[in-house]
Amino acid sequence: MKTNIVLIGFMGAGKTEAGKILAKNKGLNFIDLDCLIEKKEGMVIADIFKKKGENYFRNLETEILKELDKNKSDISKIFKKYTDASKDKGKEKTVKAVNCENSIMTGKESKNWVISTGGGMPVFNGNMKLLKNIGTTIYLKADAKTIYERIKSETHRPVLGGKGFTERTVSDKLKEREKLYGQADMTIYTDGLTAHASAEEIEIFLNFY
């Protein structure tokens, strides 16, 4: 099995929460790539979309993935690079993302990582190939209704137009991305599962991979 575990899937699929639990259970490091981007830029993702546009954000995702691919045997170098840069430039205090607090943590022993990706990351710029180079890719799959119920009260989802999106909006976007998500090494269905249960399912599948 490859050293790192890469979680992909639509927003609200549970990648970050299940990823943190999985990392803790297996004694691995954990990193949320959305948070890494926010640290690099010194602003939350919604503001990156608003001020610089989606294309700029998608290119940032690819840039970071290429760095991770080059350093996949020791991702801590990239983690330290952007964390230190954020502090040096005073950006740390400006980033107050809804999902970013405490979502990047490092284990004391292992050099292996559980990596949570943004929902659109596998879809653009040939990123899926990079993700598969970096580690074992796992698609956390949930249907549109489940995802909508999980995120319907959130207003920081720029890909869905911020607030006021519908279950149909989620369904249409999910259909666009399903083909790329389906290229993952394995798929875990998270409908009806808690984050802890999803992490347990991943562990079971990894034992047979």
N, CA, C and O of each residue as an XYZ file, in Angstrom:
836
protein
N       0.830     -1.191      0.000
C       0.000      0.000      0.000
C       0.874      1.254      0.000
O       1.939      1.273      0.616
N       0.419      2.297     -0.691
C       1.147      3.560     -0.723
C       1.157      4.179      0.673
O       0.342      3.826      1.526
N       2.084      5.099      0.894
C       2.274      5.629      2.241
C       1.171      6.568      2.697
O       0.785      6.533      3.866
N       0.646      7.415      1.800
C      -0.340      8.414      2.194
C      -1.753      7.986      1.805
O      -1.942      7.172      0.901
N      -2.737      8.545      2.498
C      -4.144      8.264      2.224
C      -4.801      9.576      1.816
O      -4.774     10.549      2.571
N      -5.391      9.604      0.623
C      -5.964     10.829      0.070
C      -7.485     10.681     -0.022
O      -7.990      9.810     -0.731
N      -8.207     11.538      0.699
C      -9.669     11.482      0.712
C     -10.235     12.498     -0.268
O      -9.931     13.688     -0.187
N     -11.062     12.021     -1.197
C     -11.704     12.917     -2.152
C     -13.214     12.764     -2.036
O     -13.707     11.835     -1.397
N     -13.940     13.681     -2.657
C     -15.392     13.610     -2.631
C     -16.003     14.997     -2.568
O     -15.303     15.992     -2.382
N     -17.307     15.050     -2.725
C     -18.026     16.315     -2.749
C     -17.995     16.972     -1.374
O     -17.809     16.302     -0.359
N     -18.180     18.293     -1.353
C     -18.278     18.987     -0.071
C     -19.396     18.366      0.765
O     -20.451     18.009      0.241
N     -19.152     18.241      2.072
C     -20.149     17.647      2.952
C     -20.100     16.135      3.029
O     -20.900     15.523      3.737
N     -19.165     15.522      2.304
C     -19.065     14.053      2.329
C     -18.407     13.548      3.608
O     -18.489     12.361      3.921
N     -17.753     14.444      4.350
C     -17.149     14.049      5.621
C     -15.654     13.839      5.575
O     -15.093     13.192      6.459
N     -14.995     14.376      4.556
C     -13.562     14.119      4.365
C     -12.714     14.617      5.537
O     -11.829     13.908      6.017
N     -12.991     15.839      5.992
C     -12.154     16.427      7.041
C     -12.356     15.736      8.383
O     -11.385     15.354      9.037
N     -13.595     15.576      8.795
C     -13.848     14.963     10.106
C     -13.437     13.500     10.147
O     -12.788     13.060     11.096
N     -13.814     12.744      9.116
C     -13.418     11.329      9.069
C     -11.904     11.215      8.943
O     -11.298     10.305      9.508
N     -11.295     12.136      8.203
C      -9.844     12.110      8.021
C      -9.091     12.323      9.314
O      -8.102     11.641      9.580
N      -9.553     13.268     10.124
C      -8.905     13.523     11.413
C      -9.013     12.310     12.329
O      -8.059     11.955     13.021
N     -10.176     11.685     12.324
C     -10.378     10.493     13.167
C      -9.506      9.341     12.681
O      -8.879      8.647     13.481
N      -9.471      9.142     11.362
C      -8.648      8.075     10.779
C      -7.181      8.290     11.127
O      -6.487      7.351     11.516
N      -6.708      9.529     10.986
C      -5.306      9.829     11.293
C      -4.993      9.528     12.750
O      -3.954      8.945     13.056
N      -5.879      9.920     13.640
C      -5.670      9.674     15.065
C      -5.649      8.181     15.365
O      -4.800      7.703     16.117
N      -6.586      7.449     14.772
C      -6.671      6.007     15.012
C      -5.432      5.258     14.530
O      -5.006      4.286     15.153
N      -4.857      5.715     13.417
C      -3.732      5.004     12.809
C      -2.383      5.639     13.139
O      -1.346      5.167     12.673
N      -2.390      6.708     13.942
C      -1.136      7.353     14.323
C      -0.454      8.062     13.174
O       0.774      8.098     13.097
N      -1.257      8.632     12.272
C      -0.729      9.332     11.116
C      -0.874     10.842     11.283
O      -1.538     11.311     12.207
N      -0.249     11.595     10.385
C      -0.463     13.033     10.323
C      -1.739     13.306      9.535
O      -2.206     12.454      8.779
N      -2.297     14.498      9.717
C      -3.488     14.894      8.956
C      -3.312     16.300      8.416
O      -2.790     17.180      9.100
N      -3.752     16.502      7.186
C      -3.715     17.841      6.601
C      -4.948     18.076      5.735
O      -5.337     17.213      4.947
N      -5.557     19.244      5.886
C      -6.687     19.680      5.071
C      -6.121     20.651      4.032
O      -5.628     21.718      4.398
N      -6.181     20.307      2.764
C      -5.537     21.118      1.740
C      -6.215     22.470      1.542
O      -5.557     23.432      1.145
N      -7.511     22.562      1.810
C      -8.169     23.869      1.762
C      -7.539     24.817      2.779
O      -7.324     25.996      2.497
N      -7.249     24.288      3.955
C      -6.638     25.114      5.000
C      -5.217     25.509      4.633
O      -4.774     26.614      4.946
N      -4.504     24.609      3.970
C      -3.149     24.921      3.537
C      -3.173     26.080      2.532
O      -2.322     26.969      2.576
N      -4.153     26.057      1.634
C      -4.306     27.138      0.668
C      -4.626     28.451      1.378
O      -4.099     29.504      1.019
N      -5.491     28.379      2.384
C      -5.842     29.592      3.127
C      -4.637     30.172      3.857
O      -4.458     31.388      3.921
N      -3.819     29.288      4.401
C      -2.604     29.767      5.069
C      -1.649     30.409      4.072
O      -1.024     31.428      4.366
N      -1.541     29.810      2.900
C      -0.661     30.343      1.869
C      -1.108     31.730      1.415
O      -0.284     32.626      1.235
N      -2.423     31.903      1.232
C      -2.954     33.146      0.685
C      -3.304     34.185      1.753
O      -3.404     35.374      1.451
N      -3.490     33.743      2.991
C      -3.861     34.673      4.050
C      -5.302     35.131      3.973
O      -5.648     36.197      4.481
N      -6.145     34.327      3.339
C      -7.574     34.651      3.276
C      -8.373     33.368      3.100
O      -7.849     32.361      2.624
N      -9.636     33.409      3.484
C     -10.479     32.224      3.366
C     -10.815     31.975      1.900
O     -10.721     32.880      1.071
N     -11.206     30.744      1.588
C     -11.437     30.357      0.202
C     -12.541     31.172     -0.450
O     -12.430     31.532     -1.622
N     -13.604     31.468      0.289
C     -14.683     32.287     -0.277
C     -14.157     33.634     -0.746
O     -14.605     34.151     -1.770
N     -13.211     34.209     -0.011
C     -12.633     35.499     -0.399
C     -11.687     35.364     -1.585
O     -11.587     36.270     -2.412
N     -10.982     34.210     -1.669
C     -10.124     33.977     -2.832
C     -10.974     33.950     -4.097
O     -10.616     34.560     -5.105
N     -12.108     33.236     -4.040
C     -13.027     33.185     -5.184
C     -13.519     34.585     -5.547
O     -13.547     34.967     -6.717
N     -13.903     35.335     -4.525
C     -14.496     36.656     -4.739
C     -13.492     37.661     -5.293
O     -13.814     38.426     -6.202
N     -12.279     37.660     -4.750
C     -11.290     38.680     -5.105
C     -10.409     38.298     -6.285
O      -9.970     39.165     -7.041
N     -10.146     36.992     -6.448
C      -9.196     36.575     -7.476
C      -9.780     35.614     -8.501
O      -9.165     35.375     -9.541
N     -10.948     35.062     -8.229
C     -11.621     34.204     -9.188
C     -11.334     32.721     -9.024
O     -10.351     32.328     -8.396
N     -12.210     31.902     -9.599
C     -12.081     30.452     -9.452
C     -10.845     29.911    -10.163
O     -10.185     29.008     -9.648
N     -10.524     30.448    -11.338
C      -9.353     29.946    -12.061
C      -8.080     30.105    -11.237
O      -7.231     29.215    -11.210
N      -7.959     31.242    -10.569
C      -6.798     31.480     -9.711
C      -6.747     30.428     -8.606
O      -5.685     29.877     -8.315
N      -7.900     30.151     -7.991
C      -7.963     29.164     -6.913
C      -7.601     27.768     -7.422
O      -6.849     27.043     -6.770
N      -8.136     27.396     -8.583
C      -7.859     26.059     -9.121
C      -6.368     25.894     -9.446
O      -5.804     24.815     -9.265
N      -5.747     26.955     -9.919
C      -4.307     26.888    -10.188
C      -3.506     26.768     -8.897
O      -2.462     26.115     -8.869
N      -3.993     27.399     -7.827
C      -3.357     27.243     -6.515
C      -3.408     25.790     -6.060
O      -2.421     25.252     -5.558
N      -4.574     25.156     -6.241
C      -4.715     23.750     -5.860
C      -3.688     22.889     -6.580
O      -3.032     22.046     -5.968
N      -3.552     23.107     -7.890
C      -2.612     22.306     -8.673
C      -1.175     22.576     -8.259
O      -0.365     21.652     -8.194
N      -0.856     23.816     -7.983
C       0.488     24.194     -7.541
C       0.867     23.453     -6.266
O       1.970     22.920     -6.151
N      -0.054     23.426     -5.314
C       0.215     22.751     -4.045
C       0.306     21.236     -4.247
O       1.146     20.578     -3.632
N      -0.550     20.684     -5.101
C      -0.480     19.241     -5.373
C       0.853     18.846     -5.991
O       1.411     17.802     -5.657
N       1.359     19.673     -6.886
C       2.665     19.371     -7.500
C       3.773     19.375     -6.451
O       4.697     18.563     -6.512
N       3.679     20.282     -5.499
C       4.664     20.314     -4.418
C       4.540     19.074     -3.540
O       5.545     18.487     -3.140
N       3.313     18.682     -3.245
C       3.098     17.481     -2.438
C       3.616     16.243     -3.159
O       4.208     15.361     -2.538
N       3.393     16.177     -4.465
C       3.860     15.034     -5.246
C       5.385     14.919     -5.185
O       5.925     13.821     -5.048
N       6.067     16.044     -5.287
C       7.524     16.038     -5.230
C       8.046     15.669     -3.844
O       9.163     15.170     -3.710
N       7.239     15.916     -2.818
C       7.668     15.681     -1.435
C       6.783     14.663     -0.725
O       6.625     14.716      0.495
N       6.203     13.734     -1.493
C       5.226     12.821     -0.906
C       5.792     11.906      0.173
O       5.038     11.371      0.986
N       7.119     11.718      0.191
C       7.719     10.886      1.235
C       7.931     11.666      2.537
O       8.212     11.077      3.580
N       7.793     12.992      2.466
C       7.934     13.817      3.667
C       7.152     15.117      3.482
O       7.733     16.183      3.281
N       5.834     15.008      3.554
C       4.939     16.139      3.318
C       5.086     17.217      4.389
O       4.649     18.352      4.196
N       5.693     16.867      5.503
C       5.868     17.850      6.582
C       6.629     19.090      6.082
O       6.461     20.179      6.630
N       7.459     18.927      5.050
C       8.197     20.066      4.494
C       7.234     21.122      3.952
O       7.431     22.320      4.157
N       6.202     20.667      3.263
C       5.225     21.588      2.686
C       4.363     22.191      3.786
O       4.065     23.385      3.773
N       3.970     21.358      4.729
C       3.183     21.835      5.875
C       3.933     22.949      6.593
O       3.362     23.997      6.893
N       5.208     22.722      6.865
C       6.013     23.696      7.595
C       6.231     24.958      6.760
O       6.214     26.070      7.289
N       6.435     24.781      5.460
C       6.688     25.915      4.572
C       5.548     26.923      4.621
O       5.786     28.118      4.796
N       4.328     26.459      4.469
C       3.208     27.387      4.413
C       2.756     27.855      5.790
O       2.253     28.969      5.937
N       2.932     27.014      6.788
C       2.603     27.442      8.147
C       3.545     28.543      8.605
O       3.110     29.544      9.173
N       4.844     28.355      8.355
C       5.830     29.370      8.738
C       5.638     30.662      7.942
O       5.750     31.758      8.490
N       5.346     30.523      6.640
C       5.143     31.706      5.809
C       3.938     32.503      6.279
O       3.944     33.734      6.266
N       2.898     31.777      6.695
C       1.693     32.432      7.194
C       1.983     33.246      8.442
O       1.506     34.372      8.586
N       2.765     32.670      9.339
C       3.110     33.372     10.575
C       4.032     34.560     10.309
O       3.867     35.633     10.889
N       5.011     34.347      9.416
C       5.980     35.401      9.125
C       5.315     36.638      8.523
O       5.724     37.767      8.793
N       4.297     36.414      7.711
C       3.646     37.532      7.035
C       2.454     38.082      7.819
O       1.752     38.980      7.353
N       2.236     37.531      9.016
C       1.112     37.986      9.820
C      -0.228     37.503      9.307
O      -1.276     38.003      9.715
N      -0.193     36.526      8.409
C      -1.440     36.032      7.824
C      -2.229     35.151      8.794
O      -3.452     35.049      8.701
N      -1.520     34.522      9.718
C      -2.156     33.565     10.626
C      -3.362     34.179     11.334
O      -4.383     33.521     11.531
N      -3.228     35.435     11.708
C      -4.295     36.090     12.462
C      -5.487     36.454     11.582
O      -6.588     36.666     12.091
N      -5.281     36.528     10.273
C      -6.353     36.955      9.381
C      -7.227     35.811      8.914
O      -8.332     36.041      8.422
N      -6.757     34.586      9.057
C      -7.502     33.438      8.538
C      -8.409     32.864      9.621
O      -7.942     32.290     10.604
N      -9.693     33.027      9.423
C     -10.667     32.533     10.396
C     -11.730     31.725      9.664
O     -12.922     32.020      9.757
N     -11.293     30.714      8.942
C     -12.202     29.912      8.136
C     -13.093     29.046      9.017
O     -12.698     28.629     10.106
N     -14.289     28.785      8.533
C     -15.249     27.997      9.296
C     -14.697     26.620      9.634
O     -14.861     26.141     10.756
N     -14.042     25.981      8.666
C     -13.583     24.601      8.853
C     -12.080     24.481      9.082
O     -11.557     23.367      9.124
N     -11.386     25.579      9.229
C      -9.926     25.514      9.249
C      -9.337     25.341     10.647
O      -8.274     24.737     10.795
N      -9.992     25.847     11.644
C      -9.434     25.772     12.991
C      -9.237     24.324     13.421
O     -10.160     23.511     13.367
N      -8.028     24.023     13.844
C      -7.655     22.691     14.326
C      -7.733     21.597     13.266
O      -7.704     20.414     13.605
N      -7.831     21.966     11.998
C      -7.961     20.931     10.970
C      -6.624     20.538     10.349
O      -6.575     19.666      9.482
N      -5.555     21.166     10.780
C      -4.231     20.705     10.377
C      -3.474     20.293     11.627
O      -3.264     21.105     12.528
N      -3.074     19.067     11.682
C      -2.336     18.594     12.853
C      -1.285     17.604     12.394
O      -1.402     17.021     11.316
N      -0.261     17.414     13.205
C       0.798     16.478     12.829
C       1.030     15.461     13.936
O       0.986     15.782     15.124
N       1.279     14.222     13.512
C       1.631     13.189     14.473
C       3.084     13.327     14.901
O       3.861     14.019     14.242
N       3.448     12.696     15.961
C       4.804     12.831     16.497
C       5.785     11.853     15.861
O       6.989     12.109     15.828
N       5.278     10.746     15.360
C       6.174      9.688     14.889
C       6.137      9.495     13.367
O       7.176      9.512     12.707
N       4.941      9.314     12.824
C       4.809      8.894     11.436
C       5.104     10.017     10.445
O       4.836     11.188     10.715
N       5.670      9.632      9.277
C       5.840     10.569      8.176
C       4.707     10.415      7.162
O       4.686     11.103      6.141
N       3.779      9.525      7.441
C       2.662      9.287      6.535
C       1.484     10.188      6.886
O       1.296     10.569      8.042
N       0.691     10.523      5.863
C      -0.358     11.513      6.037
C      -1.721     11.022      5.556
O      -1.821     10.249      4.603
N      -2.765     11.489      6.238
C      -4.123     11.439      5.720
C      -4.394     12.841      5.177
O      -4.246     13.830      5.895
N      -4.791     12.920      3.912
C      -4.940     14.201      3.230
C      -6.398     14.389      2.815
O      -6.945     13.582      2.063
N      -7.020     15.457      3.308
C      -8.383     15.805      2.916
C      -8.323     16.854      1.810
O      -7.655     17.877      1.960
N      -9.008     16.609      0.715
C      -8.956     17.513     -0.436
C     -10.236     18.336     -0.563
O     -11.280     17.965     -0.028
N     -10.144     19.451     -1.274
C     -11.330     20.220     -1.604
C     -12.197     19.452     -2.581
O     -11.701     18.618     -3.338
N     -13.501     19.731     -2.564
C     -14.425     18.955     -3.394
C     -14.136     19.003     -4.875
O     -14.360     18.018     -5.579
N     -13.638     20.143     -5.374
C     -13.373     20.263     -6.807
C     -11.967     19.899     -7.220
O     -11.664     19.854     -8.413
N     -11.104     19.638     -6.260
C      -9.688     19.423     -6.583
C      -9.447     18.300     -7.590
O      -8.630     18.486     -8.492
N     -10.115     17.139     -7.488
C      -9.829     16.057     -8.440
C     -10.303     16.339     -9.857
O      -9.938     15.625    -10.791
N     -11.123     17.391    -10.021
C     -11.828     17.605    -11.278
C     -11.048     18.463    -12.270
O     -11.297     18.386    -13.474
N     -10.113     19.278    -11.791
C      -9.468     20.273    -12.643
C      -7.987     19.966    -12.909
O      -7.316     19.324    -12.100
N      -7.503     20.435    -14.045
C      -6.067     20.473    -14.367
C      -5.353     19.124    -14.294
O      -4.147     19.070    -14.051
N      -6.091     18.046    -14.505
C      -5.462     16.727    -14.416
C      -5.014     16.375    -13.012
O      -4.097     15.573    -12.835
N      -5.659     16.974    -11.999
C      -5.241     16.779    -10.610
C      -5.404     15.352    -10.110
O      -4.695     14.926     -9.199
N      -6.340     14.609    -10.705
C      -6.581     13.251    -10.210
C      -5.325     12.389    -10.360
O      -5.036     11.553     -9.504
N      -4.593     12.593    -11.433
C      -3.349     11.841    -11.627
C      -2.350     12.172    -10.520
O      -1.689     11.279     -9.991
N      -2.241     13.447    -10.173
C      -1.341     13.866     -9.099
C      -1.765     13.262     -7.768
O      -0.930     12.783     -7.001
N      -3.065     13.287     -7.498
C      -3.573     12.745     -6.236
C      -3.250     11.265     -6.106
O      -2.884     10.801     -5.026
N      -3.385     10.518     -7.208
C      -3.095      9.085     -7.178
C      -1.599      8.821     -7.035
O      -1.196      7.785     -6.506
N      -0.773      9.763     -7.511
C       0.670      9.643     -7.301
C       1.039      9.836     -5.835
O       1.963      9.206     -5.323
N       0.305     10.711     -5.178
C       0.622     11.087     -3.799
C       0.256      9.991     -2.805
O       0.938      9.822     -1.795
N      -0.805      9.251     -3.078
C      -1.204      8.212     -2.129
C      -2.385      7.395     -2.615
O      -2.798      7.502     -3.769
N      -2.921      6.580     -1.726
C      -4.113      5.786     -2.015
C      -5.330      6.695     -1.959
O      -5.619      7.286     -0.918
N      -6.051      6.811     -3.081
C      -7.194      7.712     -3.149
C      -8.477      6.986     -2.742
O      -8.764      5.884     -3.211
N      -9.233      7.625     -1.868
C     -10.485      7.050     -1.374
C     -11.605      8.057     -1.579
O     -11.547      9.177     -1.073
N     -12.621      7.652     -2.321
C     -13.774      8.500     -2.597
C     -14.822      8.295     -1.509
O     -15.390      7.210     -1.391
N     -15.077      9.326     -0.721
C     -16.165      9.289      0.252
C     -17.430      9.739     -0.470
O     -17.594     10.917     -0.789
N     -18.305      8.797     -0.718
C     -19.464      9.044     -1.576
C     -20.742      9.188     -0.752
O     -21.010      8.396      0.151
N     -21.527     10.221     -1.084
C     -22.831     10.414     -0.472
C     -23.769     10.921     -1.554
O     -23.325     11.574     -2.498
N     -25.069     10.631     -1.433
C     -25.990     11.110     -2.461
C     -26.322     12.581     -2.242
O     -26.005     13.148     -1.197
N     -26.956     13.187     -3.227
C     -27.217     14.629     -3.199
C     -28.086     15.036     -2.010
O     -27.870     16.093     -1.416
N     -29.047     14.218     -1.668
C     -29.928     14.552     -0.548
C     -29.153     14.604      0.760
O     -29.323     15.528      1.554
N     -28.298     13.604      0.980
C     -27.479     13.569      2.194
C     -26.573     14.791      2.271
O     -26.479     15.444      3.310
N     -25.911     15.089      1.165
C     -25.006     16.234      1.138
C     -25.762     17.533      1.402
O     -25.322     18.368      2.192
N     -26.900     17.694      0.735
C     -27.693     18.913      0.919
C     -28.091     19.101      2.374
O     -27.987     20.205      2.909
N     -28.544     18.036      3.017
C     -28.963     18.130      4.424
C     -27.784     18.517      5.319
O     -27.965     19.200      6.327
N     -26.602     18.087      4.956
C     -25.417     18.387      5.767
C     -24.942     19.829      5.606
O     -24.400     20.407      6.548
N     -25.136     20.416      4.425
C     -24.522     21.728      4.163
C     -25.524     22.844      3.863
O     -25.115     23.969      3.576
N     -26.827     22.557      3.925
C     -27.826     23.539      3.476
C     -27.821     24.847      4.259
O     -28.255     25.878      3.745
N     -27.333     24.814      5.500
C     -27.318     26.039      6.304
C     -26.021     26.826      6.162
O     -25.878     27.898      6.751
N     -25.072     26.301      5.385
C     -23.773     26.951      5.250
C     -23.803     28.007      4.140
O     -24.513     27.861      3.145
N     -23.024     29.063      4.331
C     -23.017     30.168      3.360
C     -21.630     30.425      2.770
O     -21.425     31.420      2.074
N     -20.666     29.518      3.051
C     -19.289     29.736      2.593
C     -18.907     28.775      1.472
O     -17.746     28.384      1.353
N     -19.888     28.393      0.650
C     -19.648     27.440     -0.437
C     -19.719     28.163     -1.773
O     -20.769     28.127     -2.415
N     -18.650     28.821     -2.224
C     -18.712     29.639     -3.435
C     -19.063     28.875     -4.700
O     -19.684     29.439     -5.600
N     -18.681     27.599     -4.794
C     -18.986     26.813     -5.985
C     -20.491     26.639     -6.149
O     -20.982     26.482     -7.267
N     -21.227     26.665     -5.031
C     -22.682     26.523     -5.064
C     -23.387     27.878     -5.027
O     -24.609     27.945     -4.892
N     -22.612     28.955     -5.148
C     -23.211     30.283     -5.158
C     -23.428     30.867     -3.777
O     -24.236     31.781     -3.610
N     -22.703     30.342     -2.766
C     -22.857     30.882     -1.402
C     -24.121     30.377     -0.762
O     -24.233     29.183     -0.486
N     -25.088     31.255     -0.515
C     -26.342     30.841      0.114
C     -27.439     30.697     -0.934
O     -27.321     31.194     -2.054
N     -28.502     30.011     -0.549
C     -29.655     29.891     -1.433
C     -29.597     28.757     -2.430
O     -30.467     28.669     -3.296
N     -28.593     27.872     -2.343
C     -28.529     26.744     -3.262
C     -29.564     25.697     -2.863
O     -30.050     25.694     -1.733
N     -29.895     24.814     -3.793
C     -30.925     23.803     -3.570
C     -30.325     22.401     -3.692
O     -29.165     22.234     -4.069
N     -31.137     21.409     -3.366
C     -30.696     20.023     -3.541
C     -30.399     19.743     -5.010
O     -29.489     18.977     -5.326
N     -31.161     20.358     -5.903
C     -30.923     20.180     -7.347
C     -29.559     20.748     -7.739
O     -28.850     20.159     -8.554
N     -29.196     21.887     -7.162
C     -27.879     22.470     -7.428
C     -26.787     21.475     -7.063
O     -25.848     21.256     -7.828
N     -26.925     20.874     -5.881
C     -25.955     19.883     -5.417
C     -25.931     18.676     -6.348
O     -24.865     18.186     -6.723
N     -27.127     18.201     -6.718
C     -27.241     17.020     -7.574
C     -26.574     17.241     -8.928
O     -25.855     16.369     -9.415
N     -26.808     18.388     -9.528
C     -26.226     18.684    -10.846
C     -24.701     18.742    -10.774
O     -24.012     18.188    -11.630
N     -24.182     19.411     -9.754
C     -22.731     19.533     -9.605
C     -22.097     18.173     -9.303
O     -21.011     17.864     -9.793
N     -22.782     17.370     -8.496
C     -22.276     16.033     -8.163
C     -22.189     15.158     -9.408
O     -21.222     14.416     -9.582
N     -23.193     15.242    -10.270
C     -23.181     14.464    -11.513
C     -22.016     14.867    -12.408
O     -21.419     14.019    -13.071
N     -21.691     16.156    -12.430
C     -20.565     16.638    -13.236
C     -19.247     16.013    -12.795
O     -18.361     15.755    -13.610
N     -19.135     15.778    -11.501
C     -17.856     15.353    -10.935
C     -17.732     13.841    -10.722
O     -16.639     13.334    -10.469
N     -18.830     13.142    -10.822
C     -18.855     11.725    -10.448
C     -17.853     10.886    -11.227
O     -17.227      9.991    -10.659
N     -17.692     11.154    -12.504
C     -16.775     10.356    -13.324
C     -15.340     10.448    -12.802
O     -14.626      9.446    -12.754
N     -14.922     11.660    -12.409
C     -13.565     11.830    -11.887
C     -13.442     11.210    -10.502
O     -12.456     10.532    -10.215
N     -14.427     11.434     -9.646
C     -14.401     10.832     -8.313
C     -14.292      9.314     -8.407
O     -13.606      8.673     -7.610
N     -14.988      8.750     -9.401
C     -15.026      7.296     -9.552
C     -13.699      6.676     -9.936
O     -13.577      5.451     -9.944
N     -12.695      7.490    -10.257
C     -11.375      6.968    -10.589
C     -10.531      6.657     -9.345
O      -9.404      6.177     -9.463
N     -11.074      6.928     -8.168
C     -10.347      6.666     -6.919
C     -10.058      5.175     -6.776
O     -10.721      4.338     -7.388
N      -9.060      4.861     -5.961
C      -8.677      3.465     -5.745
C      -9.766      2.674     -5.037
O      -9.895      1.467     -5.241
N     -10.552      3.351     -4.204
C     -11.671      2.686     -3.546
C     -12.749      3.706     -3.209
O     -12.480      4.904     -3.125
N     -13.976      3.219     -3.017
C     -15.117      4.082     -2.705
C     -15.760      3.644     -1.398
O     -16.011      2.458     -1.186
N     -16.024      4.612     -0.520
C     -16.713      4.353      0.740
C     -18.030      5.131      0.728
O     -18.028      6.348      0.541
N     -19.143      4.443      0.924
C     -20.450      5.111      0.957
C     -20.709      5.638      2.368
O     -20.709      4.875      3.334
N     -20.928      6.949      2.476
C     -21.056      7.568      3.804
C     -22.484      7.944      4.164
O     -22.715      8.518      5.228
N     -23.448      7.633      3.303
C     -24.848      7.927      3.650
C     -25.218      7.204      4.941
O     -25.052      5.990      5.052
N     -25.716      7.955      5.906
C     -26.148      7.357      7.169
C     -25.029      7.047      8.136
O     -25.285      6.509      9.213
N     -23.787      7.371      7.784
C     -22.655      7.081      8.658
C     -22.188      8.339      9.390
O     -22.198      9.432      8.824
N     -21.783      8.180     10.633
C     -21.119      9.261     11.341
C     -19.672      9.338     10.857
O     -19.201      8.452     10.144
N     -18.979     10.391     11.244
C     -17.566     10.519     10.868
C     -16.755      9.360     11.426
O     -15.862      8.849     10.750
N     -17.056      8.936     12.661
C     -16.349      7.810     13.275
C     -16.596      6.525     12.495
O     -15.674      5.741     12.270
N     -17.848      6.311     12.084
C     -18.185      5.102     11.328
C     -17.505      5.116      9.958
O     -17.037      4.082      9.482
N     -17.454      6.286      9.333
C     -16.772      6.397      8.030
C     -15.296      6.058      8.165
O     -14.735      5.353      7.326
N     -14.663      6.565      9.232
C     -13.247      6.276      9.473
C     -13.030      4.781      9.678
O     -12.049      4.221      9.189
N     -13.933      4.143     10.393
C     -13.827      2.699     10.624
C     -13.958      1.927      9.312
O     -13.235      0.957      9.083
N     -14.890      2.365      8.445
C     -15.058      1.713      7.144
C     -13.784      1.832      6.311
O     -13.365      0.876      5.659
N     -13.182      3.006      6.341
C     -11.934      3.206      5.588
C     -10.856      2.247      6.093
O     -10.156      1.618      5.300
N     -10.727      2.138      7.413
C      -9.713      1.237      7.993
C      -9.932     -0.196      7.543
O      -8.973     -0.898      7.223
N     -11.186     -0.639      7.515
C     -11.502     -1.998      7.100
C     -11.072     -2.226      5.650
O     -10.441     -3.234      5.332
N     -11.421     -1.281      4.777
C     -11.064     -1.414      3.361
C      -9.556     -1.374      3.153
O      -9.021     -2.101      2.316
N      -8.878     -0.536      3.906
C      -7.418     -0.428      3.762
C      -6.721     -1.731      4.124
O      -5.670     -2.050      3.568
N      -7.296     -2.478      5.044
C      -6.704     -3.745      5.454
C      -6.680     -4.771      4.315
O      -5.897     -5.721      4.335
N      -7.553     -4.559      3.323
C      -7.633     -5.511      2.221
C      -7.032     -4.935      0.935
O      -7.085     -5.569     -0.119
N      -6.462     -3.736      1.026
C      -5.960     -3.078     -0.179
C      -4.497     -3.442     -0.434
O      -3.906     -2.977     -1.409
